[in-house]
Amino acid sequence: MDNFKIAFLAKYQFDNDAIRGAVLVTDKDTKPLEFRVTEPVRPTKVQRTLYGEILYDYILVELIAVPLLAALKEKPKFVLVDDEIFMDANNKQEIPIIRILKQENVSYAKDKSILEEIKSSKFPTIRISCSKKIETKLADVKTSLEEIYTSRNLLEPFQRIQDTCTQINN
């Protein structure tokens, strides 16, 4: 795991209707290697009307996830996300996207039903899930995450992303 890289992809909502996307690539110790953030995406009234209920999906996948992951210089082994919608980007790019969540927040769509539990003596139990398209990679991801989770909280980098986006907006 010497050259191991993991990415954390998240959204940041502000000003009621604006969204930024951000990706943090780290090493196995969650030390930052690369950080990228999008410009704010502010859908217009016309876009809201035309896209309807799929607007949020379009923004998170097409305008945030795919461009951010394509721009990375430090290519991660996989990407962790905390929003299920990001998992739809698995159909549009090559880096496996895995959802991570606290055990008590387990809720997932029927087509994203592969679920694994990761325990740690230092941190609360977490779960990871993936789409059926990449389920063959889940065992390797779980093994890597179990090793990291013994010493690093895998949910904490998402807070770093939120804090950094808050600083950028101020």
C-alpha positions as CSV (number, residue, x, y, z in Angstrom):
1,M,0.0,0.0,0.0
2,D,3.0,2.3,-0.4
3,N,1.6,4.1,-3.5
4,F,-2.0,3.8,-2.3
5,K,-4.3,6.8,-3.0
6,I,-7.9,7.3,-2.0
7,A,-10.2,10.1,-3.0
8,F,-13.1,11.7,-1.0
9,L,-15.7,13.4,-3.2
10,A,-18.4,15.6,-1.6
11,K,-20.8,18.4,-2.3
12,Y,-21.0,21.7,-0.4
13,Q,-24.3,23.6,-0.5
14,F,-24.6,27.3,0.3
15,D,-26.7,30.4,-0.4
16,N,-29.8,28.2,-0.5
17,D,-29.3,27.1,-4.2
18,A,-25.6,27.1,-4.9
19,I,-23.5,23.9,-4.9
20,R,-19.8,23.3,-5.1
21,G,-18.1,19.9,-5.6
22,A,-14.8,19.1,-4.1
23,V,-12.4,16.1,-4.2
24,L,-9.6,15.4,-1.7
25,V,-7.0,12.8,-2.7
26,T,-5.0,11.4,0.2
27,D,-2.5,8.7,0.9
28,K,-3.2,5.7,3.2
29,D,-2.7,7.9,6.2
30,T,-5.3,10.5,4.8
31,K,-2.5,13.0,4.3
32,P,-3.6,15.4,1.5
33,L,-2.0,14.9,-1.9
34,E,-4.4,16.9,-4.1
35,F,-7.5,19.0,-3.6
36,R,-9.8,20.3,-6.3
37,V,-13.0,22.3,-6.0
38,T,-15.6,23.4,-8.6
39,E,-16.9,26.9,-9.1
40,P,-20.4,27.4,-7.6
41,V,-23.2,25.8,-9.7
42,R,-26.3,27.9,-9.5
43,P,-29.2,26.5,-11.5
44,T,-31.4,29.0,-13.2
45,K,-35.2,28.9,-13.1
46,V,-35.3,27.7,-16.6
47,Q,-32.8,24.8,-15.8
48,R,-35.0,23.9,-12.8
49,T,-38.0,23.7,-15.0
50,L,-36.3,21.8,-17.8
51,Y,-34.5,19.3,-15.6
52,G,-37.2,18.9,-13.0
53,E,-36.5,16.2,-10.5
54,I,-33.3,15.1,-12.2
55,L,-31.6,18.5,-11.8
56,Y,-29.7,17.5,-8.7
57,D,-28.5,14.2,-10.3
58,Y,-27.3,16.1,-13.4
59,I,-25.4,18.7,-11.3
60,L,-23.7,16.1,-9.0
61,V,-22.8,13.7,-11.7
62,E,-22.3,15.6,-14.9
63,L,-21.1,19.0,-13.6
64,I,-19.3,18.0,-10.5
65,A,-18.1,14.3,-10.2
66,V,-17.1,13.5,-13.8
67,P,-15.1,16.8,-14.4
68,L,-13.4,16.7,-11.0
69,L,-12.3,13.0,-11.3
70,A,-11.1,13.6,-14.9
71,A,-9.0,16.5,-13.8
72,L,-7.1,14.6,-11.0
73,K,-3.3,14.3,-11.4
74,E,-3.1,11.9,-8.5
75,K,-5.3,9.0,-9.6
76,P,-6.8,7.2,-6.6
77,K,-7.5,3.4,-6.4
78,F,-11.2,4.3,-5.6
79,V,-13.4,7.2,-4.5
80,L,-15.4,7.4,-1.4
81,V,-18.6,9.5,-1.4
82,D,-21.2,10.3,1.2
83,D,-24.0,11.1,-1.2
84,E,-25.6,8.2,-3.1
85,I,-26.2,10.2,-6.2
86,F,-22.5,10.4,-6.9
87,M,-22.4,6.7,-7.4
88,D,-24.2,7.2,-10.8
89,A,-20.8,8.6,-12.0
90,N,-19.6,4.9,-12.1
91,N,-21.3,4.8,-15.5
92,K,-19.4,7.8,-16.8
93,Q,-15.8,7.3,-15.7
94,E,-13.4,4.5,-14.7
95,I,-12.4,5.1,-11.0
96,P,-14.7,3.0,-8.8
97,I,-17.0,5.1,-6.6
98,I,-18.0,3.6,-3.2
99,R,-20.5,5.1,-0.8
100,I,-19.5,5.3,2.9
101,L,-21.9,5.9,5.7
102,K,-22.3,5.5,9.4
103,Q,-24.0,2.2,10.3
104,E,-27.1,4.0,11.7
105,N,-27.6,5.8,8.3
106,V,-28.0,2.7,6.2
107,S,-30.6,3.3,3.5
108,Y,-29.9,2.6,-0.1
109,A,-31.6,2.1,-3.4
110,K,-32.4,-1.4,-4.6
111,D,-29.9,-1.1,-7.5
112,K,-27.1,-0.2,-5.1
113,S,-27.7,-3.0,-2.6
114,I,-24.3,-4.5,-2.1
115,L,-23.4,-3.5,1.4
116,E,-20.4,-4.3,3.6
117,E,-19.6,-3.5,7.2
118,I,-16.2,-2.2,8.5
119,K,-15.4,-2.3,12.2
120,S,-12.7,-0.5,14.2
121,S,-11.8,-0.5,17.8
122,K,-11.3,3.2,17.7
123,F,-14.2,4.5,15.6
124,P,-17.9,3.7,15.1
125,T,-18.8,0.9,12.7
126,I,-19.3,2.1,9.1
127,R,-20.8,0.6,6.0
128,I,-19.7,0.8,2.4
129,S,-21.9,0.1,-0.6
130,C,-21.5,0.1,-4.3
131,S,-23.5,-0.3,-7.5
132,K,-23.8,-3.8,-8.9
133,K,-21.6,-2.7,-11.8
134,I,-18.5,-2.6,-9.6
135,E,-19.4,-5.2,-7.0
136,T,-16.4,-7.4,-8.0
137,K,-14.1,-4.6,-6.7
138,L,-15.8,-4.2,-3.3
139,A,-13.8,-7.0,-1.5
140,D,-10.5,-5.3,-2.4
141,V,-11.9,-1.9,-1.3
142,K,-13.1,-3.3,2.0
143,T,-9.7,-4.9,2.7
144,S,-7.9,-1.6,2.0
145,L,-10.4,0.4,4.1
146,E,-10.2,-2.0,7.0
147,E,-6.5,-1.5,7.1
148,I,-6.8,2.3,7.1
149,Y,-9.7,2.3,9.5
150,T,-7.6,0.8,12.3
151,S,-5.8,4.2,12.7
152,R,-7.8,6.8,10.6
153,N,-11.4,7.8,10.8
154,L,-12.6,7.5,7.2
155,L,-15.5,9.9,7.7
156,E,-13.2,12.7,8.9
157,P,-11.9,13.8,5.5
158,F,-15.5,14.7,4.5
159,Q,-15.5,17.3,7.3
160,R,-12.1,18.6,6.0
161,I,-13.8,19.1,2.6
162,Q,-16.7,21.0,4.2
163,D,-14.4,23.2,6.3
164,T,-12.2,24.0,3.3
165,C,-15.2,24.9,1.1
166,T,-16.5,27.1,3.9
167,Q,-13.2,28.9,4.0
168,I,-13.2,29.3,0.2
169,N,-16.7,30.9,0.3
170,N,-15.7,33.4,3.0
